[in-house]
Amino acid sequence: MKVHLPYGEIGLDVDVPDTATVLVPERVDVIADPDAAVRAAIAAPIGRRPLREMVRTGQRAAIVVSDVTRPVPNQVILPPILETLESGLHGDSSSGIARDDITIVVGTGLHRVSRPDEHARFLGEAILSRYRVVDHDARDASTQVFLATGPRTIGVWLNREYLNADLRILTGFVEPHLFAGYSGGGKAVMPGIAGADEIMANHETRMIGHPKATWCTTEGNPIFEQMRDVALKTDPSFIVNVTLDEEKRVTGVFAGELRAAHDAAIAQAARQSIRPIPHLYDIVVATNMGYPADLVLYQAVKGMSVAAQACATGGAILLVAECREGVGGPEYTQLMRSEASPTALLDRFSHSEHRTVHDQWQVQVQAMVQARCDVWLHSTLDRATVESAHLRYAPDATSTLASLIEEKRTALGREPTVCVLPYGQLTVPRVVA
C-alpha cells in the first residue's frame, strides 16, 4: 500500500507492506473558527482574570512567539491578543496600551535570527508592519537581564524586552517533545528567551541522558521542571497555547495562568499523540512532519528519536526529512563530525572533564538512538553529507525500505514487522501489554 509522508512542502508517497502498522494521531474535532476560539479563551481563561482586565494605559507589553521552525498559527493567535491589549477593559484606546509600547519577541533560543521573509511568513505582513518585532539573541548579553531564580538554578539571564514589560505574554503550541516532555508553556522562556549559558546548562549531558527526559514525560523530568520553574519566576501575566492536528489545524486553545493552561494543553496533546503498540518493530519509517520542521537535519532528529520509541534494539529506522537548508548550524555539524562514530560521541560526552557545548543535546539524542538502531536518511542531502553525520544514505525511500525488509527477512528468518509514523512526533508509540 502507498502511504503519503509529509516531506518538505509537497510530501512523498512511499510503498509499504500491507501488513505494516501505520500510526496516526487520535482523530479529534478541529475548531471550526479558531479566531473565535482564541477570543473566547482570553476572555474566559484558566486560572487568570480575562486578559482585558489586566490591561492598563501606560503599560508596556511583550509577547513571546516561536520562530520559523515551529508551525505555530501566529496569525490566528496574535490578532485577538493585540486587539485586546490596544483596546483594554473598555474596548477603546483610552483604556488600552499604545501600539508603540507593544513588542513581539521572537523566542529563538539558540537558533539563528529570523530572516525578514521568515518574519513575514510566521507573523504576516499586517502584524509585521504595525508592531515592533525583535529576535532574541542568546549570545548578546547586552540584550539580557539577570533574574535570580532557584532552587534548581541560582539565576538566569533572560531577554530584557520581556523582563522590563509590565504585561508578559507567552504563546506557543503544545506537542510531544523528545527531551522536554512537551513543548509550549515555560519553553517560551527557557530556552526561548534565555541566555546561551543557561540554555546549555538546561541541555547538558546528564539532563539529556536522564531516563525521564523523554517523550510525553513531565513528572520527574528535570528539563521540563527547570523550564517551568524559570518561566514561573518571571511572573508571566498570561499564556496562550494551542494544540494542532497533523494538518496543522487548531484542535484546542488554552489561555490563562502558565501551569493550569499548559497542563490542560498537555492533556489534550497526550490524547491526540500517545498511541499504543503491541510490541517493538524491526523497521520503523518516520518523518519530521515536513516543512518547516524538516528544514535541517538538526530539527529532524526529533523524527528519528520518536521512531526509536517503536524500534526494537538492533532494528532499522528510515527517516524521511527534506533538510533543504542542510545539516544545521556549524556547531552541530562540526560536533557530529568530530568523532568516528555515535558510540565515540557518547563516550566523549560522558567523560567527567567534558563541558557541554552548543548543540550537543541534539547530537547526544541522535547518538543515543544510533546506539540502539541503524538509521537511514532520505533527504535532499548528498551521500557524503549524510554519511558524515554517521547516517546511512537512502536515495529513494521506497527502494530503501524494500531492501531493509529483504535484509531483515534473511537475518531474522521471518517476515519483519514494520511500523510507519507519517506524522513524526505527533504520534508517540507506547508498548501496551
NORSULNOR-V584575 format. One record per backbone hydrogen bond with DSSP energy under -0.5 kcal/mol. CO is the residue of the C=O (numbers start at 1). NH is the residue of the N-H. E is the energy in kcal/mol with one decimal. If there is no record, write none. Layout:
CO&NH&E / CO&NH&E
This chain:
1&16&-3.3 / 3&5&-0.5 / 3&14&-2.4 / 5&12&-2.3 / 6&290&-0.6 / 7&10&-1.0 / 7&11&-2.4 / 8&291&-2.8 / 12&5&-3.8 / 14&3&-2.6 / 14&16&-0.5 / 17&20&-1.7 / 20&22&-0.6 / 21&23&-0.7 / 21&420&-3.1 / 23&422&-0.5 / 30&32&-0.6 / 33&37&-2.0 / 34&38&-2.5 / 35&39&-2.2 / 36&40&-2.4 / 37&41&-2.2 / 38&42&-2.3 / 39&43&-1.2 / 40&44&-1.7 / 42&51&-2.2 / 45&47&-0.7 / 46&257&-2.8 / 50&53&-1.2 / 50&54&-0.5 / 51&54&-1.7 / 51&55&-0.5 / 52&55&-0.7 / 56&59&-1.8 / 60&166&-2.0 / 60&167&-2.2 / 61&103&-2.5 / 62&64&-0.5 / 62&169&-2.9 / 63&105&-2.8 / 64&171&-1.5 / 65&107&-3.5 / 67&70&-1.7 / 70&72&-1.6 / 72&74&-2.5 / 73&76&-2.1 / 73&77&-2.3 / 74&78&-2.8 / 76&80&-0.6 / 77&81&-1.0 / 78&82&-3.1 / 79&83&-2.6 / 80&84&-2.0 / 81&85&-2.4 / 82&86&-2.1 / 83&87&-1.9 / 84&88&-2.6 / 85&97&-3.0 / 87&92&-1.6 / 88&91&-0.8 / 92&95&-1.7 / 93&96&-0.8 / 95&89&-0.6 / 98&101&-2.0 / 99&102&-1.7 / 101&61&-2.6 / 101&103&-0.5 / 102&132&-0.9 / 103&63&-2.6 / 103&105&-0.6 / 104&106&-0.6 / 104&134&-2.6 / 105&65&-2.7 / 105&107&-0.7 / 106&108&-1.7 / 106&136&-2.5 / 107&67&-0.6 / 108&111&-2.8 / 109&138&-0.7 / 115&118&-0.6 / 115&119&-2.1 / 116&120&-1.9 / 117&121&-1.5 / 118&122&-2.6 / 119&123&-1.9 / 119&124&-0.7 / 120&124&-1.1 / 124&128&-2.5 / 125&129&-2.5 / 126&130&-0.6 / 127&130&-0.9 / 127&131&-2.0 / 132&104&-2.9 / 134&106&-3.1 / 136&138&-0.5 / 137&140&-1.6 / 138&196&-2.3 / 139&141&-0.9 / 140&143&-1.7 / 141&144&-1.7 / 143&160&-3.1 / 145&158&-2.6 / 147&156&-2.6 / 153&150&-0.8 / 154&149&-1.5 / 156&147&-3.2 / 156&158&-0.5 / 157&195&-2.3 / 158&145&-2.9 / 159&163&-2.2 / 160&164&-2.5 / 162&165&-1.2 / 166&168&-0.5 / 167&62&-2.5 / 167&169&-0.6 / 168&237&-1.7 / 168&238&-1.7 / 169&64&-2.9 / 170&240&-2.5 / 172&242&-1.6 / 173&175&-0.6 / 175&183&-2.7 / 177&181&-0.8 / 180&182&-1.8 / 181&177&-1.9 / 181&216&-2.0 / 184&187&-2.0 / 185&188&-1.6 / 186&189&-1.6 / 186&190&-2.3 / 187&192&-2.0 / 189&191&-0.5 / 189&193&-1.8 / 191&194&-1.4 / 192&109&-2.7 / 193&159&-1.9 / 195&199&-2.2 / 196&200&-2.4 / 197&201&-1.9 / 198&202&-2.0 / 199&203&-1.5 / 201&204&-1.1 / 204&208&-2.6 / 205&209&-2.4 / 206&210&-0.5 / 207&210&-1.0 / 210&213&-1.9 / 212&214&-1.7 / 214&217&-1.4 / 218&221&-1.8 / 220&222&-0.8 / 221&225&-2.6 / 222&226&-1.9 / 223&227&-2.3 / 224&228&-2.5 / 225&229&-2.5 / 226&230&-2.6 / 227&231&-2.2 / 228&232&-2.7 / 229&233&-1.8 / 230&234&-0.8 / 231&234&-1.1 / 231&236&-0.6 / 232&235&-1.7 / 238&170&-2.2 / 239&256&-2.1 / 240&172&-1.3 / 241&254&-3.2 / 242&174&-2.6 / 243&251&-2.9 / 243&252&-1.1 / 245&248&-2.1 / 249&245&-2.0 / 250&31&-3.0 / 252&243&-1.9 / 254&241&-2.8 / 255&46&-3.2 / 256&239&-1.8 / 257&261&-2.8 / 258&262&-2.5 / 259&263&-2.6 / 260&264&-1.8 / 261&265&-2.1 / 262&266&-2.7 / 263&267&-2.1 / 264&268&-1.6 / 265&269&-2.7 / 266&270&-2.8 / 267&271&-1.8 / 268&272&-1.8 / 269&273&-2.3 / 270&274&-2.0 / 272&26&-2.9 / 273&275&-0.5 / 273&428&-2.6 / 275&430&-2.3 / 277&432&-2.8 / 281&312&-3.1 / 282&316&-2.5 / 283&419&-2.4 / 284&318&-2.7 / 285&421&-3.4 / 286&320&-2.8 / 290&293&-0.8 / 290&294&-1.1 / 292&295&-1.5 / 294&323&-2.8 / 295&325&-2.9 / 296&300&-1.6 / 297&301&-1.0 / 298&301&-0.7 / 299&302&-1.7 / 300&304&-1.5 / 301&305&-2.7 / 302&306&-2.6 / 303&307&-1.7 / 304&308&-1.4 / 305&309&-0.6 / 306&309&-0.8 / 307&310&-1.8 / 307&311&-0.5 / 310&281&-3.2 / 312&315&-2.5 / 315&374&-2.4 / 316&284&-2.5 / 317&319&-0.6 / 317&376&-3.3 / 318&286&-2.4 / 319&321&-0.7 / 319&378&-2.9 / 320&288&-0.7 / 322&380&-2.4 / 323&326&-1.9 / 326&297&-1.6 / 327&298&-2.3 / 329&333&-2.4 / 330&334&-2.9 / 331&335&-2.4 / 332&336&-2.5 / 333&337&-1.7 / 335&338&-1.2 / 336&339&-0.5 / 341&345&-1.7 / 342&346&-2.4 / 343&347&-2.3 / 344&348&-2.1 / 345&349&-2.5 / 346&350&-1.9 / 347&351&-0.6 / 348&351&-1.0 / 351&354&-1.7 / 357&360&-2.1 / 359&363&-1.5 / 360&364&-3.2 / 361&365&-2.4 / 362&366&-2.3 / 363&367&-2.6 / 364&368&-2.4 / 365&369&-2.0 / 366&370&-2.5 / 367&371&-1.4 / 369&372&-1.6 / 369&373&-2.2 / 372&314&-3.7 / 374&317&-2.9 / 375&392&-2.6 / 376&319&-3.0 / 377&379&-0.6 / 377&394&-2.2 / 378&321&-2.2 / 382&386&-2.3 / 383&387&-2.8 / 384&388&-1.6 / 385&389&-0.7 / 386&389&-1.1 / 386&391&-1.7 / 387&390&-1.7 / 392&377&-3.0 / 393&395&-0.5 / 396&400&-2.0 / 397&401&-2.3 / 398&402&-2.2 / 399&403&-2.1 / 400&404&-2.4 / 401&405&-2.4 / 402&406&-2.0 / 403&407&-2.5 / 404&408&-2.6 / 405&409&-2.3 / 406&410&-2.0 / 407&411&-2.4 / 408&412&-3.0 / 409&413&-1.7 / 409&414&-0.5 / 417&282&-0.6 / 417&283&-1.9 / 418&21&-2.7 / 419&285&-2.7 / 420&23&-2.6 / 420&422&-0.6 / 421&287&-1.2 / 421&424&-1.5 / 422&6&-0.7 / 423&426&-2.5 / 424&427&-2.0 / 427&429&-0.6 / 428&275&-2.4 / 430&277&-2.4 / 431&433&-0.5
